[in-house]
Amino acid sequence: MKKSFLLLGTLLCALAMLLGGCGGGDKKADAPKGGDKELTVYTARSESLNNAVIQNFEKDTGIKVNVVVAGTGEVVKRVASEKANPLGDILWAGSEAMLASKKDLFQEYVSPEDKNMMPEFRNTTKFFTPAFSDPTVMIVNTDMTKDMKIEGFADLLNPALKGKIAFGDPVNSSSAFQSLVVMLYDMGNGEPFSEGAWNYVDKFLAQLQGKMSNSSSQVYKGVAGGEYAVGLTWEDPAASLVKSGAHVKVVFPKEGALYAPQSVQIIKNCKHPENAKKFIDYMLSEKIQNLVGTTLTVRPLRQGAKLADYMTPADKIKIAPKFDEKWVSENKDKFTKMFTEHLEKSM
């Protein structure tokens, strides 16, 4: 009887091997990389933007998205620390100017939707995909600045604003870095490393009185909460606060705003590269670009995308003179090094 069972077991196992293997082999090992319905996104974007894109992506594709939300500096450090074994698939944070020196952390991908984007916001690097834009702005507390003129960077040197300006760390915050860059371009007449530009930075740092915000959100929250009179931030959270009825207003600096694109990147050697590509394609799609442009406070970059009436028309925004994002990205370390030197000198 035992021999019969052994013979039967052997025959069944042999049949199983022919049909797909015997002995509990891992089927996933033979599956194409990224073939399962999962994606992990590291994001530093706002909750409203994350929800609009990610929830619709899950609904339309059936791909489950694991979301990790943190500041730009934190998520970039996380990607770098996991380089040998990436746990994320997408980094949705920063821009080419912020991330160019870390290009080795990402893999090349140009979406087929790229041809539908505005010509100046197409993926020419193959690594950084421009998706939306958050122009640099000033958020102003209207209760604290009733009779005060705040129209541009020159107005921030008003003695009445000493100690009442919120500003982040340009070394770790992409929004603060962009604010620093546009400040230098504007106050240096298009020459960010000119003496005049950095003389302004010294005066601006004196206005801060040694106070620097630890995160991007502390800037606009601090202004809305009355801790600061004005802050240097980006349009999305500032316009959202205006929309919600907070006693703040959005000011595009009269000297010029930085209309830089915020990008999305596929993490090199990620576990779900095909799903990551689908995510980028979806983000650039007409559906999502129109949805974001008409319901949120972020600017779409697709040609012909719709924009809500409560957003400042693009033709009303002056652009910073001579801004060159590629050149800025190539010189990012020089910007941050000089800022750190001037900051230390101001202490």
C-alpha positions in Angstrom: 0.0 0.0 0.0 2.8 2.4 1.0 4.5 1.7 -2.4 1.3 2.6 -4.2 1.0 5.9 -2.4 4.7 6.7 -3.1 4.3 5.8 -6.7 1.2 7.9 -7.0 2.9 10.9 -5.2 5.9 10.6 -7.6 3.6 10.6 -10.6 1.6 13.6 -9.4 4.8 15.6 -8.6 6.2 14.8 -12.1 2.9 16.0 -13.6 3.1 19.2 -11.5 6.6 19.8 -12.6 5.5 19.7 -16.2 2.6 22.1 -15.6 4.4 24.6 -13.4 6.9 23.2 -11.0 7.0 21.0 -7.8 8.5 21.9 -4.5 6.9 25.3 -3.8 9.0 27.4 -6.1 8.5 31.2 -5.9 6.3 32.1 -8.9 7.0 35.8 -8.4 10.7 35.2 -9.2 9.6 34.5 -12.8 7.2 37.4 -13.0 8.3 40.4 -15.0 9.7 43.2 -12.8 7.0 45.6 -11.7 4.2 43.3 -12.9 2.1 43.4 -9.7 -0.6 46.0 -9.0 1.4 48.1 -6.5 3.4 51.3 -6.4 5.2 53.3 -3.7 5.4 57.0 -4.0 7.6 59.3 -1.9 6.0 62.8 -2.1 6.6 66.2 -0.8 3.6 67.7 -2.5 0.5 69.1 -0.8 -2.2 66.8 0.5 -4.8 68.2 -2.0 -2.5 67.5 -5.0 -1.5 64.1 -3.7 -5.1 63.1 -3.3 -6.3 64.4 -6.6 -3.6 62.5 -8.6 -3.1 59.4 -6.5 -6.8 58.5 -5.7 -7.8 58.9 -9.3 -4.8 56.8 -10.4 -5.8 54.0 -8.1 -9.4 54.2 -9.3 -8.6 54.2 -13.0 -5.7 51.7 -13.0 -6.4 49.4 -10.1 -2.8 49.9 -8.9 -2.5 50.3 -5.1 -0.3 53.2 -4.2 1.6 53.2 -0.9 2.2 56.9 -0.1 5.1 58.3 2.0 4.7 62.0 2.7 7.6 64.2 4.0 9.6 67.3 3.2 11.7 67.4 0.0 15.0 67.1 1.9 13.8 64.1 3.9 12.4 62.1 0.9 15.5 62.8 -1.2 17.7 61.6 1.7 15.5 58.5 2.0 16.0 57.7 -1.7 19.7 58.1 -1.4 19.9 55.9 1.8 18.0 53.2 0.0 20.0 53.3 -3.2 21.3 49.7 -2.8 17.8 48.4 -2.2 15.1 50.9 -3.3 11.8 50.7 -1.3 10.2 53.5 -3.3 9.3 53.6 -7.0 8.5 57.3 -7.5 10.0 60.5 -6.1 7.5 63.3 -6.4 9.4 66.2 -5.1 11.8 68.9 -6.1 12.8 69.9 -9.6 15.7 69.6 -12.0 17.5 72.5 -10.3 17.2 70.8 -7.0 18.0 67.2 -8.0 20.4 67.4 -11.0 23.4 66.5 -8.9 21.6 63.4 -7.7 20.7 62.2 -11.2 22.3 58.8 -10.5 19.4 58.0 -8.1 16.9 58.0 -11.0 16.3 56.1 -14.2 15.6 57.6 -17.6 12.0 57.8 -18.8 10.2 60.2 -21.3 6.5 59.8 -21.2 4.6 59.6 -24.6 2.5 62.4 -23.1 5.6 64.7 -23.1 4.8 65.9 -26.6 1.6 67.4 -25.3 3.3 69.6 -22.7 4.1 73.3 -23.1 7.4 73.4 -25.1 9.4 75.1 -22.3 8.2 72.4 -19.9 9.1 69.2 -21.7 11.4 66.5 -20.4 14.7 67.3 -22.1 16.9 65.6 -19.5 15.2 62.1 -19.7 15.3 62.0 -15.9 13.1 64.8 -14.6 9.5 65.0 -15.9 7.9 68.5 -15.4 4.3 67.9 -14.2 3.0 71.0 -12.6 4.3 74.4 -11.6 4.2 76.3 -8.4 5.5 79.8 -9.0 7.4 81.4 -6.1 5.3 83.9 -4.2 5.1 85.9 -1.0 2.3 85.0 1.4 1.2 88.1 3.4 -0.9 88.2 6.6 -3.4 91.0 5.8 -4.2 91.6 9.5 -0.6 92.3 10.4 0.3 94.4 7.3 -2.8 96.6 6.8 -1.0 99.8 6.0 2.2 98.3 4.8 3.2 98.0 1.1 4.6 94.6 0.3 4.8 94.2 -3.5 8.3 92.8 -3.9 11.7 91.9 -2.4 12.7 95.5 -1.9 9.7 95.9 0.5 11.0 93.1 2.7 13.7 95.3 4.0 11.2 97.5 5.8 12.4 97.9 9.4 8.8 97.1 10.6 9.2 93.6 9.2 12.4 92.8 11.2 11.9 89.4 12.9 8.5 88.9 11.1 9.6 87.2 7.9 9.3 83.4 7.5 12.0 81.7 5.4 13.1 78.0 5.1 16.4 76.4 4.6 17.5 76.6 0.9 20.0 73.7 1.5 17.2 71.2 2.3 14.0 72.8 1.1 13.2 73.1 -2.6 10.7 75.9 -2.1 13.3 77.9 -0.1 16.0 77.2 -2.6 13.7 78.5 -5.4 12.9 81.6 -3.3 16.6 82.2 -2.8 17.3 81.9 -6.5 14.6 84.2 -7.6 15.7 86.7 -4.9 19.2 86.7 -6.3 18.1 87.0 -9.9 15.7 89.8 -9.1 18.0 91.9 -6.9 21.0 91.2 -9.0 19.3 92.4 -12.2 19.5 88.9 -13.7 23.0 88.2 -12.4 22.5 86.0 -9.3 26.2 85.9 -8.3 26.6 89.6 -8.5 27.7 91.7 -5.6 24.4 93.5 -5.5 22.5 90.3 -5.3 24.4 89.0 -2.3 24.4 92.4 -0.6 20.6 92.1 -0.7 20.8 88.6 0.8 22.9 90.0 3.7 20.3 92.7 4.4 17.5 90.1 4.1 19.2 87.7 6.6 19.5 90.6 9.1 15.7 91.0 8.8 15.3 87.3 9.8 17.1 87.9 13.1 18.4 84.4 13.1 15.0 82.7 12.7 14.7 80.1 10.0 11.8 77.7 9.5 12.5 74.0 9.9 10.1 73.0 7.1 8.3 74.5 4.1 4.9 74.1 5.8 6.1 76.2 8.8 6.4 79.2 6.5 2.9 79.5 5.2 1.3 78.1 8.4 3.3 80.6 10.5 2.0 83.5 8.4 -1.6 82.3 8.4 -1.4 81.8 12.2 -0.1 85.3 12.8 3.4 84.3 13.9 4.9 86.1 10.9 3.7 89.0 8.7 5.1 87.6 5.4 6.7 84.4 4.2 8.5 83.2 1.1 6.8 80.1 -0.3 5.1 78.7 -3.4 1.7 79.4 -4.8 -0.2 76.2 -4.0 -0.4 76.3 -0.2 -0.7 80.1 -0.2 -3.6 80.2 -2.7 -5.2 77.3 -0.9 -5.2 79.4 2.3 -6.8 82.3 0.4 -9.4 80.0 -1.0 -10.2 78.7 2.5 -10.8 82.2 3.8 -7.6 82.7 5.8 -6.6 86.3 6.3 -3.7 86.2 3.9 -3.0 87.2 0.3 -0.7 86.0 -2.4 1.8 88.4 -3.8 3.9 87.7 -6.9 7.0 89.8 -6.5 7.0 92.8 -8.8 10.7 92.2 -9.6 9.8 88.8 -11.0 8.6 85.4 -10.0 10.2 82.0 -10.6 7.9 79.9 -12.8 9.9 76.7 -12.4 8.3 73.3 -13.0 8.0 70.7 -10.2 9.1 67.4 -11.5 8.5 63.7 -10.9 11.2 61.0 -11.1 11.4 57.2 -11.3 13.7 55.8 -8.7 16.5 53.8 -10.2 16.2 50.0 -9.8 12.8 50.3 -8.3 10.6 47.3 -7.8 7.7 48.5 -10.0 9.1 50.4 -13.0 6.2 49.7 -15.3 3.7 51.0 -12.8 5.9 54.0 -12.2 5.8 54.8 -15.9 2.0 54.5 -15.9 1.9 56.9 -12.9 3.9 59.5 -14.8 1.8 59.1 -18.0 -1.3 59.5 -15.9 0.0 62.7 -14.2 0.6 64.3 -17.6 -2.7 63.2 -19.0 -5.4 65.7 -20.2 -7.8 64.4 -17.5 -5.5 65.1 -14.6 -3.9 68.3 -15.9 -7.4 69.8 -16.3 -8.7 68.4 -13.0 -5.8 70.0 -11.1 -6.0 73.3 -13.0 -9.7 73.7 -12.4 -10.1 72.4 -8.8 -6.8 73.0 -7.0 -4.2 75.8 -6.7 -1.5 74.2 -8.8 -0.7 75.2 -12.4 -0.9 72.5 -15.1 1.8 72.4 -17.7 0.0 70.6 -20.5 -0.8 72.7 -23.6 -4.4 74.0 -23.5 -5.0 72.8 -19.9 -7.8 74.7 -18.1 -7.2 77.1 -15.2 -9.6 78.1 -12.5 -10.9 81.7 -12.3 -9.5 82.1 -8.7 -5.9 81.7 -10.0 -3.9 84.7 -11.1 -3.8 84.6 -14.9 -0.3 83.7 -16.2 -0.1 87.0 -18.2 -0.4 88.9 -14.9 2.8 87.3 -13.6 6.2 88.9 -14.3 8.9 86.3 -14.8 12.3 86.7 -13.1 14.8 88.2 -15.6 17.3 85.8 -17.4 16.4 82.8 -15.3 18.1 79.6 -16.7 17.0 76.5 -14.8 19.7 74.3 -16.4 22.4 76.7 -15.4 20.9 76.9 -11.9 20.9 73.1 -11.5 24.5 72.9 -12.6 25.5 75.6 -10.0 23.2 74.5 -7.1 26.1 73.6 -4.8 27.6 77.0 -5.4 24.3 78.7 -4.5 23.9 76.8 -1.2 27.5 77.1 -0.3 27.5 80.9 -0.7 24.2 81.1 1.2 25.6 79.1 4.1 28.6 81.3 4.3 26.5 84.5 4.3 24.2 82.9 6.9 27.1 82.1 9.2 28.4 85.6 8.8 25.0 87.0 9.8 24.8 85.1 13.1 
